Amino acid sequence: MDSDQKIVLTKDGLKHLKEEYQELIEKKRPEAVERLSNARSEGDLTENSEYTAAKQDLAFIDGRITELKIILSEAKVIATHSKKKVDVGCKVTLYVNGKREIFTIVGEWEADPMQKKISHSSPLGKALIGKKPGEQVEVDAPVGKILYKVLQIH
């Protein structure tokens, strides 16, 4: 993680990451440790695929716990936003390809394109930050340039 880069989260994003952290610490990690212990007791570790899988799962969980600790300790939470210009934490109604679509601008750790949560650091997010209703942005996409018009900021 680049130390100059700020970790930006909405209040909801922070809440979800804290919930994930708690679940990893209180439930998933203890289960993985028990699974590893049970696999270890099955004998020859060189041919024990369950032991190898359990060890990899525990390493993944430990890595995610470490990552979340860093995120949670360094995150800047965006609690409020102006409805005058697009910023992290706002919902924005855009006119694109002949229809209205509503997106939420979020920090990169909570982005979820399927839920229309776009990161402030994505090409569209970067183009929208600071824009006001009525303004247009053009974004390069794999299908070519796409024109978005900001209709409303919620």
ABEGO torsion letter per residue (X at the ends): XBAABBBBBBAAAAAAAAAAAAAAAAAAAAAAAAAAAAAAAAEBAAABAAAAAAAAAAAAAAAAAAAAAAAAAABBBBABBBAABBBBGBBBBBBBGGBBBBBBBBBAAABBAAAGBBBAABAAAAAABGBBBGBBBBBBBAAEBBBBBBABBX
